[in-house]
Amino acid sequence: MNRLGSRFVVLLIMLATMPLAARAVTIHINHGYGQKFPIAIVPFKGEKTWPQNLRPSVVIAKDLDGSGWFNVLPSRDYLANPHHDRQVEGHFNDWRLLKAAGLLIGHIERQPNGRVNVAFRLYDVNKGVQLKALQYVVAPDQLRAVGNAIANIVYQHWTGVRGVFNTRIAFITMYPDGPPGHFLYKLEVADAEGHGVHVILRSHEPIMSPRWSPHGRRLTYVSFATGWPAVYVQDVATGHIRRVAAFHGLNGAPSFAPDGTHLALSLSKTGYPEIYVMNLVTGRLRQLTFGPSINTEPSWSPHGGHIVFTSNRSGGPQIYEMTADGDHKRRLTFRGRYNAGASFSPNGKWLTLVSRRAGQYHAAVFELADSTLEILTATSLDDSPTFAPNGQEILYSTVVGGHRVLATVSLNGRGHRILGLRGGMSLILLGRHFVTRDYYQWLKERSGVMKMNKGMLVAVGLAALAGCAGKEAVKPHAASATASRGMTQASGAGQGSSMQGAGMASANKGPALNSFPHMVHFRTNSSAITGVNRKIVKENASYLEAHPNVRVRLEGNTDERGTAQYNMALGWRRADAVKHMLEVLGVSGSQLATISFGKSRPLAMGHNPKAWAINRRVYFNYKYFASK
């Protein structure tokens, strides 16, 4: 048994205890990469007794055909179906007639102990020689993984680039759960084809920005499980969770350094979102950016010498670069008024990012050598682009047919694939955390992920119980002037509702709590309070001044366009602008708290200007502290 096969066998017991999600991902190939390599893949002997999605030849054919680099010839045209080397030798001309340049054959056989033997041979038809001959002994439910491994071998031999068929993708999904603005969030993982979806984490509070450490042993992410954003680092194998950043204000956009010893992140502990680097051993923080602007979305260069980040110091979000110690800052992007969410290619020569053109948000690449920026996609609501491990594909989130989907595009922009999740999913938020890493490493640590689930579910459960204490009947507040023009207000215990909760002052002093709106709205990419929204802030200020014992949480939100972490910073800036105006009007700062949910809590789920206008808001949540 080879080394790969032994890994499959060891991990069978771990996976057998984990129920697999019933959903799958369907991949649609739009067009290819130009000239494709013609290959014949003969159905493996003995695979007909297995389900279609486990048959090695089917898995291999889908992988290679979906890559855009191969043309898998239809099996109905084959003159023969060989399964052994002796059936191929002397018959290469039969395959040359079909214009096949490569040939793959194999067989699959059950063993008495329940495991499965899978063997294959790969040939160069033009040269008439055998290239590879390998055998795997695996558990039955690892047949797909074997097919992926064989596809990688074929892909790398003819392209010279490592295949990514045995990598995993991680993503966050949001499911409506209750009144508008309430969701169930799931951190999910699937293989590169979208099969084998596993739910890693569930929460009724937002989860953002999961990023793997360089060797896949730890995971960092942002969780609102306590009601406020905090950055966590988790050991995947042991399930140990460590909260590393829970400062006042914004805690977001964590990113591991290439050596795994430091974390770059964005914190607003000094008043503005700034880039910091944290030593994960000592906990020591070093501030790298300074000034009254948004600085977020740090990402390390492959060798750790530089960090790129998003900043609006020039007026709008653009990509900047600095050394890892914060020196020699320079602006990289100048084309377009919105460029955000950059990350490096594995070779350090390219960046991928979100770039806006004519109001549409596209996945793009930026070549560092000559500072050229190229749009790769025609879709208009792209988010979270990141390079696949081989540097040849970019994975991103977008909207197709009114639904959020996962997609890939080649580095040269000529090959596109769309991965559409089935099963009631309403939204995918990738937010710079579309993670790919070695499949077998992930399988090796699967038992650790189970421990992570248990630990996090307990933490989230306690937070949910605390949030349920002291609930009372909800009274709808008066609709704002904005809402009267068609923007609906939410009802229920969350946003868009108000209440006279325990510990709140009675309404007989000053204006009644339900007599004025509790929501203000903003223009695109703006934190300026304008028009009727200034009147709404003044009405809330009058109430708070009349009730000095009442506290309110100012909850900043954005629409879905743009990157998740920049939107989180923008939502914070909106909440802070409202806080500042309230303080100018005489409200005590001790009555005010700010938080940003970015685009993770939309009130309106549409992908249109009306929905976007509703979602660009700050909500005065009087209930939050009253229920504590």
Secondary structure per residue as TSV (DSSP state, phi and psi in degrees):
chain	resnum	aa	ss	phi	psi
A	1	M	-	360.0	134.8
A	2	N	-	-81.3	174.3
A	3	R	H	-62.7	-40.3
A	4	L	H	-61.7	-43.3
A	5	G	H	-62.1	-39.1
A	6	S	H	-63.9	-33.9
A	7	R	H	-64.2	-41.8
A	8	F	H	-59.7	-44.6
A	9	V	H	-64.3	-45.2
A	10	V	H	-60.9	-35.3
A	11	L	H	-90.3	-4.5
A	12	L	H	-59.1	-44.9
A	13	I	H	-62.9	-39.5
A	14	M	H	-61.4	-46.0
A	15	L	H	-74.6	-27.7
A	16	A	H	-63.5	-26.8
A	17	T	T	-86.7	-4.6
A	18	M	S	-104.7	114.7
A	19	P	-	-66.6	135.3
A	20	L	-	-89.5	143.5
A	21	A	-	-66.2	146.0
A	22	A	S	-77.5	-18.0
A	23	R	-	-73.4	154.8
A	24	A	-	-134.6	172.8
A	25	V	E	-116.0	129.8
A	26	T	E	-97.5	130.2
A	27	I	E	-105.0	126.2
A	28	H	E	-111.8	125.8
A	29	I	E	-93.0	118.7
A	30	N	E	-80.8	-52.6
A	31	H	E	-162.7	167.0
A	32	G	-	-98.2	-163.1
A	33	Y	-	-102.4	14.6
A	34	G	S	106.8	-132.7
A	35	Q	S	-64.9	126.6
A	36	K	-	-110.2	150.3
A	37	F	E	-85.2	120.5
A	38	P	E	-80.1	126.8
A	39	I	E	-138.1	142.1
A	40	A	E	-103.2	127.5
A	41	I	E	-118.2	105.3
A	42	V	-	-77.2	133.0
A	43	P	-	-52.7	131.8
A	44	F	-	-67.5	140.5
A	45	K	B	-63.7	129.7
A	46	G	T	90.1	-1.9
A	47	E	G	-86.6	-10.3
A	48	K	G	-64.5	-22.4
A	49	T	G	-80.9	-3.7
A	50	W	S	-102.9	154.3
A	51	P	-	-57.0	150.9
A	52	Q	G	-54.6	-41.6
A	53	N	G	-76.7	-4.0
A	54	L	G	-108.0	-9.0
A	55	R	-	-68.4	124.2
A	56	P	H	-55.2	-43.7
A	57	S	H	-64.7	-33.9
A	58	V	H	-68.9	-45.2
A	59	V	H	-62.1	-46.1
A	60	I	H	-62.2	-44.8
A	61	A	H	-62.4	-42.4
A	62	K	H	-66.1	-40.4
A	63	D	H	-60.1	-52.0
A	64	L	H	-69.7	-42.5
A	65	D	H	-65.2	-38.1
A	66	G	H	-71.7	-18.2
A	67	S	H	-71.0	-20.8
A	68	G	T	86.2	-6.0
A	69	W	S	-100.3	-14.1
A	70	F	E	-123.5	147.3
A	71	N	E	-112.7	102.8
A	72	V	E	-81.2	115.5
A	73	L	-	-70.5	140.3
A	74	P	-	-64.8	135.2
A	75	S	G	-66.3	-21.9
A	76	R	G	-65.9	-18.1
A	77	D	G	-89.9	-6.1
A	78	Y	-	-69.6	139.7
A	79	L	S	-80.4	-19.3
A	80	A	-	-155.3	164.5
A	81	N	-	-125.3	74.5
A	82	P	-	-71.1	150.4
A	83	H	-	-128.2	-7.9
A	84	H	S	-131.5	158.9
A	85	D	G	-59.3	-38.9
A	86	R	G	-66.2	-21.5
A	87	Q	G	-83.4	-8.7
A	88	V	T	-101.7	-41.9
A	89	E	T	-56.4	130.9
A	90	G	T	83.4	0.2
A	91	H	-	-123.3	21.4
A	92	F	H	-65.6	-27.3
A	93	N	H	-62.9	-30.2
A	94	D	H	-60.7	-36.7
A	95	W	H	-82.6	-28.8
A	96	R	H	-67.1	-32.0
A	97	L	H	-61.3	-31.2
A	98	L	T	-85.1	0.1
A	99	K	T	64.5	29.8
A	100	A	-	-82.1	130.4
A	101	A	S	-95.9	-22.7
A	102	G	E	-130.3	155.4
A	103	L	E	-141.1	133.3
A	104	L	E	-126.9	127.7
A	105	I	E	-128.9	166.8
A	106	G	E	-179.7	178.2
A	107	H	E	-147.3	159.0
A	108	I	E	-132.7	136.4
A	109	E	E	-146.0	131.4
A	110	R	E	-74.9	143.1
A	111	Q	-	-104.9	158.4
A	112	P	T	-58.1	-29.3
A	113	N	T	-83.4	5.8
A	114	G	S	96.1	-14.8
A	115	R	-	-80.9	174.4
A	116	V	E	-126.6	134.5
A	117	N	E	-98.2	124.4
A	118	V	E	-123.7	124.4
A	119	A	E	-128.7	147.6
A	120	F	E	-144.8	159.7
A	121	R	E	-134.0	138.4
A	122	L	E	-118.5	134.2
A	123	Y	E	-125.6	148.2
A	124	D	E	-95.1	107.7
A	125	V	T	-67.2	-41.6
A	126	N	T	-62.6	-39.2
A	127	K	T	-88.4	-15.3
A	128	G	T	67.7	38.4
A	129	V	E	-132.0	154.1
A	130	Q	E	-84.1	135.8
A	131	L	E	-102.2	-42.6
A	132	K	E	-142.2	149.5
A	133	A	E	-150.9	109.3
A	134	L	E	-133.9	160.5
A	135	Q	E	-137.7	140.9
A	136	Y	E	-125.5	142.8
A	137	V	E	-120.5	113.9
A	138	V	E	-137.0	169.3
A	139	A	-	-74.4	151.9
A	140	P	G	-56.3	-37.0
A	141	D	G	-80.4	7.2
A	142	Q	G	-105.7	12.3
A	143	L	H	-63.1	-38.2
A	144	R	H	-61.6	-42.2
A	145	A	H	-63.8	-36.0
A	146	V	H	-64.2	-44.8
A	147	G	H	-58.3	-42.0
A	148	N	H	-62.6	-40.8
A	149	A	H	-64.6	-41.1
A	150	I	H	-66.3	-41.0
A	151	A	H	-60.3	-37.8
A	152	N	H	-61.3	-41.3
A	153	I	H	-62.7	-45.4
A	154	V	H	-63.9	-46.3
A	155	Y	H	-59.6	-47.1
A	156	Q	H	-68.7	-35.1
A	157	H	H	-62.1	-42.4
A	158	W	H	-95.8	-16.7
A	159	T	H	-104.8	-20.5
A	160	G	S	77.8	6.6
A	161	V	S	-121.3	140.2
A	162	R	-	-61.1	135.1
A	163	G	-	-75.1	161.4
A	164	V	-	-120.6	19.7
A	165	F	T	-73.0	-17.0
A	166	N	T	-107.0	29.4
A	167	T	B	-103.8	169.5
A	168	R	E	-117.0	152.0
A	169	I	E	-117.9	140.5
A	170	A	E	-118.1	143.4
A	171	F	E	-156.1	160.4
A	172	I	E	-111.9	130.6
A	173	T	E	-113.3	151.0
A	174	M	E	-121.8	131.8
A	175	Y	E	-122.4	127.1
A	176	P	E	-53.7	135.0
A	177	D	-	-147.9	80.7
A	178	G	S	109.1	-151.7
A	179	P	S	-62.9	164.4
A	180	P	T	-52.2	138.0
A	181	G	T	90.8	-0.9
A	182	H	-	-112.6	131.5
A	183	F	E	-141.4	158.0
A	184	L	E	-102.7	123.7
A	185	Y	E	-103.2	137.6
A	186	K	E	-131.4	132.5
A	187	L	E	-95.1	117.6
A	188	E	E	-125.0	154.4
A	189	V	E	-132.1	138.3
A	190	A	E	-139.3	167.4
A	191	D	E	-78.8	177.7
A	192	A	T	-63.5	-20.0
A	193	E	T	-93.5	-5.2
A	194	G	S	91.7	8.2
A	195	H	-	-93.2	164.1
A	196	G	S	64.1	48.7
A	197	V	-	-70.6	127.6
A	198	H	E	-119.3	136.0
A	199	V	E	-87.6	116.6
A	200	I	E	-88.5	-35.8
A	201	L	E	-153.4	137.4
A	202	R	E	-121.3	144.6
A	203	S	E	-161.3	148.3
A	204	H	S	-90.2	1.8
A	205	E	S	-111.7	151.4
A	206	P	-	-58.4	145.6
A	207	I	E	-121.3	135.6
A	208	M	E	-140.0	155.1
A	209	S	E	55.2	45.9
A	210	P	E	-68.7	133.3
A	211	R	E	-136.3	135.5
A	212	W	E	-83.4	149.3
A	213	S	-	-70.9	164.3
A	214	P	T	-53.9	-37.2
A	215	H	T	-101.3	8.9
A	216	G	S	73.5	15.7
A	217	R	S	-88.2	-23.7
A	218	R	E	-130.5	158.6
A	219	L	E	-130.4	133.7
A	220	T	E	-116.0	145.7
A	221	Y	E	-161.4	168.1
A	222	V	E	-106.3	130.1
A	223	S	E	-130.5	142.4
A	224	F	-	-102.9	25.7
A	225	A	T	-57.9	-31.0
A	226	T	T	-88.6	-0.1
A	227	G	S	99.8	-11.1
A	228	W	S	-134.3	151.7
A	229	P	-	-71.6	137.2
A	230	A	E	-146.4	152.9
A	231	V	E	-101.2	132.4
A	232	Y	E	-121.6	151.3
A	233	V	E	-123.5	129.5
A	234	Q	E	-125.2	133.8
A	235	D	E	-80.7	117.6
A	236	V	T	-68.8	-37.7
A	237	A	T	-70.7	-41.2
A	238	T	T	-97.1	-18.2
A	239	G	-	81.7	1.5
A	240	H	-	-67.1	128.9
A	241	I	E	-112.7	132.9
A	242	R	E	-128.4	123.9
A	243	R	E	-84.6	120.5
A	244	V	E	-106.9	-18.8
A	245	A	E	-149.3	115.4
A	246	A	-	-142.3	51.1
A	247	F	-	-78.9	165.8
A	248	H	S	-62.3	129.9
A	249	G	S	98.0	-142.0
A	250	L	-	-82.8	131.4
A	251	N	E	-131.5	108.7
A	252	G	E	-160.4	179.5
A	253	A	E	54.0	48.8
A	254	P	E	-72.8	147.1
A	255	S	E	-151.2	124.6
A	256	F	E	-70.8	141.1
A	257	A	-	-68.9	157.2
A	258	P	T	-57.8	-26.8
A	259	D	T	-91.7	-2.1
A	260	G	S	76.7	3.3
A	261	T	S	-92.7	-16.2
A	262	H	E	-130.5	159.7
A	263	L	E	-129.3	127.3
A	264	A	E	-93.4	140.0
A	265	L	E	-157.2	169.8
A	266	S	E	-113.4	125.9
A	267	L	E	-130.7	146.0
A	268	S	-	-110.9	28.0
A	269	K	T	-62.7	-22.5
A	270	T	T	-100.8	3.7
A	271	G	S	120.7	-29.2
A	272	Y	S	-129.7	151.4
A	273	P	-	-65.2	116.5
A	274	E	E	-125.9	157.9
A	275	I	E	-87.4	130.7
A	276	Y	E	-125.8	158.4
A	277	V	E	-120.2	129.0
A	278	M	E	-110.5	131.2
A	279	N	E	-78.5	115.8
A	280	L	T	-74.3	-12.1
A	281	V	T	-85.8	-48.3
A	282	T	T	-96.2	-18.5
A	283	G	-	80.2	2.2
A	284	R	-	-68.8	136.5
A	285	L	E	-105.1	142.2
A	286	R	E	-128.0	120.1
A	287	Q	E	-81.9	131.4
A	288	L	-	-107.9	-26.7
A	289	T	-	-120.7	153.7
A	290	F	-	-144.4	140.5
A	291	G	S	132.4	162.9
A	292	P	S	-81.2	64.9
A	293	S	S	-148.1	169.3
A	294	I	-	-82.4	125.7
A	295	N	E	-129.7	115.8
A	296	T	E	-154.7	-178.0
A	297	E	E	56.4	52.3
A	298	P	E	-70.8	145.7
A	299	S	E	-147.1	133.1
A	300	W	E	-83.9	148.7
A	301	S	-	-71.5	159.0
A	302	P	T	-55.3	-32.1
A	303	H	T	-99.2	1.2
A	304	G	S	82.2	5.5
A	305	G	S	-83.0	-19.8
A	306	H	E	-135.8	160.0
A	307	I	E	-132.7	130.7
A	308	V	E	-100.4	151.1
A	309	F	E	-154.2	166.1
A	310	T	E	-101.3	134.0
A	311	S	E	-144.9	147.0
A	312	N	-	-105.8	24.4
A	313	R	T	-62.2	-20.3
A	314	S	T	-95.1	4.8
A	315	G	S	118.5	-38.9
A	316	G	S	-135.4	167.9
A	317	P	-	-66.1	126.7
A	318	Q	E	-139.8	164.3
A	319	I	E	-92.9	131.6
A	320	Y	E	-123.3	159.8
A	321	E	E	-130.7	146.9
A	322	M	E	-148.7	164.3
A	323	T	E	-71.0	164.2
A	324	A	T	-65.9	-14.3
A	325	D	T	-99.4	8.1
A	326	G	S	92.8	3.6
A	327	D	-	-91.4	168.6
A	328	H	S	54.3	50.8
A	329	K	-	-70.8	137.3
A	330	R	E	-149.1	146.6
A	331	R	E	-81.5	134.9
A	332	L	-	-100.3	-43.3
A	333	T	-	-100.6	134.4
A	334	F	-	-129.3	-16.7
A	335	R	S	-86.3	121.4
A	336	G	S	90.4	159.2
A	337	R	S	-98.3	-4.1
A	338	Y	-	-141.9	111.9
A	339	N	E	-138.3	123.2
A	340	A	E	-152.0	164.8
A	341	G	E	67.8	46.1
A	342	A	E	-82.5	148.6
A	343	S	E	-147.3	153.6
A	344	F	E	-80.2	152.8
A	345	S	-	-75.8	159.6
A	346	P	T	-57.4	-29.8
A	347	N	T	-90.7	-0.6
A	348	G	S	76.0	8.0
A	349	K	S	-92.6	-17.7
A	350	W	E	-130.7	158.3
A	351	L	E	-120.4	146.4
A	352	T	E	-114.0	145.2
A	353	L	E	-159.4	175.3
A	354	V	E	-101.1	128.2
A	355	S	E	-127.8	136.2
A	356	R	E	-98.1	132.9
A	357	R	E	-134.7	124.4
A	358	A	T	51.8	41.0
A	359	G	T	80.5	2.6
A	360	Q	E	-111.8	143.3
A	361	Y	E	-106.7	117.8
A	362	H	E	-120.3	150.8
A	363	A	E	-73.4	136.0
A	364	A	E	-141.3	166.3
A	365	V	E	-125.7	146.3
A	366	F	E	-124.9	119.7
A	367	E	E	-88.0	119.5
A	368	L	T	-68.4	-30.4
A	369	A	T	-65.5	-40.7
A	370	D	T	-122.1	9.0
A	371	S	T	59.0	36.1
A	372	T	E	-95.5	139.2
A	373	L	E	-115.6	126.9
A	374	E	E	-127.8	128.1
A	375	I	E	-76.5	133.0
A	376	L	-	-104.8	-19.5
A	377	T	-	-124.1	159.9
A	378	A	-	-103.5	-8.3
A	379	T	-	-72.3	162.0
A	380	S	S	-114.8	-5.3
A	381	L	B	-130.8	49.2
A	382	D	-	-76.3	152.3
A	383	D	E	-153.7	156.4
A	384	S	E	60.1	40.8
A	385	P	E	-68.2	141.1
A	386	T	E	-153.7	150.0
A	387	F	E	-76.0	143.1
A	388	A	-	-69.7	160.0
A	389	P	T	-57.6	-26.8
A	390	N	T	-86.9	-2.7
A	391	G	S	74.8	4.8
A	392	Q	S	-98.7	-18.7
A	393	E	E	-126.0	152.9
A	394	I	E	-119.4	130.3
A	395	L	E	-105.0	140.9
A	396	Y	E	-157.4	169.6
A	397	S	E	-105.9	145.0
A	398	T	E	-155.0	-180.0
A	399	V	E	-116.0	125.8
A	400	V	E	-132.3	125.7
A	401	G	T	61.7	30.1
A	402	G	T	82.9	5.2
A	403	H	E	-126.5	143.7
A	404	R	E	-72.2	133.3
A	405	V	E	-138.0	165.4
A	406	L	E	-96.9	146.0
A	407	A	E	-147.7	162.5
A	408	T	E	-131.2	152.1
A	409	V	E	-140.6	143.7
A	410	S	E	-72.7	160.0
A	411	L	T	-59.1	-32.3
A	412	N	T	-89.2	1.3
A	413	G	S	78.9	5.0
A	414	R	-	-94.1	-17.7
A	415	G	-	-117.0	128.9
A	416	H	E	-129.5	140.0
A	417	R	E	-134.0	144.3
A	418	I	E	-118.9	128.1
A	419	L	E	-108.5	108.1
A	420	G	E	-103.8	115.9
A	421	L	E	-74.2	137.0
A	422	R	-	-105.8	149.4
A	423	G	S	118.5	37.1
A	424	G	S	84.0	10.5
A	425	M	-	-70.0	134.9
A	426	S	-	-100.5	-27.4
A	427	L	E	-160.8	142.6
A	428	I	E	-114.6	128.9
A	429	L	E	-116.0	113.9
A	430	L	-	-95.7	-43.3
A	431	G	T	46.3	52.3
A	432	R	T	68.9	19.7
A	433	H	-	-125.1	27.4
A	434	F	-	-74.5	97.6
A	435	V	B	-99.3	133.8
A	436	T	-	-125.9	137.0
A	437	R	-	-156.7	171.3
A	438	D	B	-57.7	128.6
A	439	Y	H	-60.7	-42.3
A	440	Y	H	-71.9	-32.6
A	441	Q	H	-62.9	-41.2
A	442	W	H	-64.1	-43.4
A	443	L	H	-62.5	-38.5
A	444	K	H	-60.7	-30.0
A	445	E	T	-103.4	14.0
A	446	R	H	-59.8	-38.0
A	447	S	H	-64.3	-32.1
A	448	G	H	-66.4	-34.8
A	449	V	H	-64.2	-35.4
A	450	M	H	-60.1	-41.6
A	451	K	H	-65.3	-38.2
A	452	M	H	-60.9	-44.9
A	453	N	H	-54.8	-48.7
A	454	K	H	-61.3	-47.2
A	455	G	H	-63.5	-43.3
A	456	M	H	-71.9	-36.4
A	457	L	H	-64.9	-35.9
A	458	V	H	-63.2	-45.5
A	459	A	H	-62.9	-44.8
A	460	V	H	-66.0	-38.3
A	461	G	H	-61.3	-42.0
A	462	L	H	-64.2	-40.3
A	463	A	H	-64.4	-39.1
A	464	A	H	-65.7	-39.8
A	465	L	H	-63.2	-41.3
A	466	A	H	-63.0	-38.0
A	467	G	H	-71.0	-18.1
A	468	C	H	-87.5	-10.6
A	469	A	T	-67.2	136.9
A	470	G	T	74.1	22.6
A	471	K	-	-69.9	140.4
A	472	E	-	-130.0	174.8
A	473	A	-	-61.1	143.5
A	474	V	-	-100.8	133.9
A	475	K	B	-109.2	128.9
A	476	P	-	-67.9	140.0
A	477	H	-	-92.0	169.3
A	478	A	-	-65.5	139.8
A	479	A	-	-69.9	143.1
A	480	S	-	-74.5	167.8
A	481	A	T	-61.8	-34.8
A	482	T	T	-64.9	-43.4
A	483	A	G	-65.2	-32.5
A	484	S	G	-66.5	-14.8
A	485	R	G	-94.7	19.0
A	486	G	T	115.0	-3.3
A	487	M	-	-90.2	111.3
A	488	T	-	-75.4	145.2
A	489	Q	-	-95.0	147.3
A	490	A	-	-77.5	154.4
A	491	S	-	-121.0	167.9
A	492	G	S	104.2	-165.2
A	493	A	S	-79.4	-4.7
A	494	G	S	-105.5	-137.9
A	495	Q	T	-66.9	149.5
A	496	G	T	82.7	9.3
A	497	S	-	-128.2	162.6
A	498	S	B	-140.8	166.1
A	499	M	-	-159.9	159.0
A	500	Q	-	-99.2	84.3
A	501	G	-	-85.9	173.5
A	502	A	T	-60.5	136.7
A	503	G	T	86.3	-3.8
A	504	M	-	-93.6	149.9
A	505	A	-	-67.9	153.1
A	506	S	-	-69.2	159.9
A	507	A	T	-88.2	7.7
A	508	N	T	-85.8	2.8
A	509	K	S	-117.1	109.6
A	510	G	S	79.5	-168.6
A	511	P	S	-66.1	147.9
A	512	A	-	-71.9	148.2
A	513	L	G	-62.3	-32.8
A	514	N	G	-94.3	17.2
A	515	S	G	-99.8	2.8
A	516	F	S	-147.8	158.0
A	517	P	-	-68.2	154.5
A	518	H	-	-118.9	26.1
A	519	M	E	-147.3	135.2
A	520	V	E	-121.3	153.2
A	521	H	E	-121.2	163.3
A	522	F	-	-135.1	159.7
A	523	R	-	-78.5	166.7
A	524	T	T	-58.8	131.8
A	525	N	T	55.3	29.7
A	526	S	-	-128.0	148.9
A	527	S	-	-116.4	12.3
A	528	A	-	-76.3	135.0
A	529	I	-	-94.3	115.7
A	530	T	-	-129.2	162.7
A	531	G	T	55.7	-135.1
A	532	V	H	-62.9	-21.8
A	533	N	H	-66.2	-29.3
A	534	R	H	-66.3	-37.9
A	535	K	H	-64.2	-39.5
A	536	I	H	-64.3	-42.2
A	537	V	H	-62.1	-41.2
A	538	K	H	-63.8	-38.8
A	539	E	H	-64.8	-40.4
A	540	N	H	-67.4	-35.9
A	541	A	H	-63.4	-41.0
A	542	S	H	-61.3	-41.9
A	543	Y	H	-65.1	-45.3
A	544	L	H	-67.2	-36.9
A	545	E	H	-64.8	-36.6
A	546	A	H	-75.8	-16.5
A	547	H	-	-130.6	76.0
A	548	P	T	-64.9	-13.3
A	549	N	T	-90.6	-4.3
A	550	V	-	-88.4	135.0
A	551	R	-	-113.4	151.6
A	552	V	E	-136.4	143.0
A	553	R	E	-101.9	122.8
A	554	L	E	-92.3	112.1
A	555	E	E	-106.2	108.5
A	556	G	E	-83.6	140.8
A	557	N	E	-142.2	159.8
A	558	T	-	-132.0	172.8
A	559	D	-	-84.2	-179.6
A	560	E	S	-77.7	-13.0
A	561	R	S	-75.5	141.1
A	562	G	S	92.6	-174.5
A	563	T	-	-86.1	152.5
A	564	A	H	-63.7	-46.0
A	565	Q	H	-76.1	-34.2
A	566	Y	H	-65.3	-38.8
A	567	N	H	-65.9	-33.0
A	568	M	H	-63.4	-41.8
A	569	A	H	-68.0	-37.7
A	570	L	H	-66.1	-40.8
A	571	G	H	-62.1	-39.4
A	572	W	H	-62.8	-41.3
A	573	R	H	-65.2	-36.2
A	574	R	H	-65.4	-45.0
A	575	A	H	-62.7	-38.6
A	576	D	H	-68.1	-34.1
A	577	A	H	-64.6	-40.6
A	578	V	H	-65.9	-42.6
A	579	K	H	-59.2	-44.8
A	580	H	H	-62.3	-42.8
A	581	M	H	-65.6	-39.6
A	582	L	H	-61.9	-41.4
A	583	E	H	-66.7	-39.1
A	584	V	H	-61.6	-33.9
A	585	L	T	-80.4	-0.5
A	586	G	T	108.7	1.5
A	587	V	-	-77.1	137.7
A	588	S	-	-69.9	136.7
A	589	G	G	-61.7	-23.5
A	590	S	G	-69.1	-15.6
A	591	Q	G	-88.2	-6.8
A	592	L	E	-118.9	137.7
A	593	A	E	-135.4	146.0
A	594	T	E	-119.9	149.6
A	595	I	E	-153.2	153.6
A	596	S	E	-125.2	133.5
A	597	F	E	-105.1	1.4
A	598	G	E	56.6	-128.8
A	599	K	T	-103.7	17.5
A	600	S	S	-85.2	-6.8
A	601	R	S	-132.6	66.0
A	602	P	-	-70.7	142.4
A	603	L	S	-82.6	-38.2
A	604	A	-	-110.8	132.4
A	605	M	-	-93.8	-0.2
A	606	G	-	-74.0	159.7
A	607	H	S	-106.4	63.6
A	608	N	S	-151.5	165.5
A	609	P	H	-57.4	-36.2
A	610	K	H	-64.3	-46.2
A	611	A	H	-63.8	-41.2
A	612	W	H	-62.4	-40.8
A	613	A	H	-64.0	-38.0
A	614	I	H	-64.6	-39.6
A	615	N	H	-80.6	-18.0
A	616	R	S	-81.9	92.9
A	617	R	E	-153.9	162.3
A	618	V	E	-122.5	127.5
A	619	Y	E	-105.2	130.7
A	620	F	E	-84.3	98.2
A	621	N	E	-92.7	91.9
A	622	Y	S	-75.9	-22.1
A	623	K	H	-74.1	-28.9
A	624	Y	H	-55.4	-52.3
A	625	F	H	-79.3	-27.1
A	626	A	H	-65.8	-28.2
A	627	S	T	-90.8	-0.6
A	628	K	-	-85.6	360.0
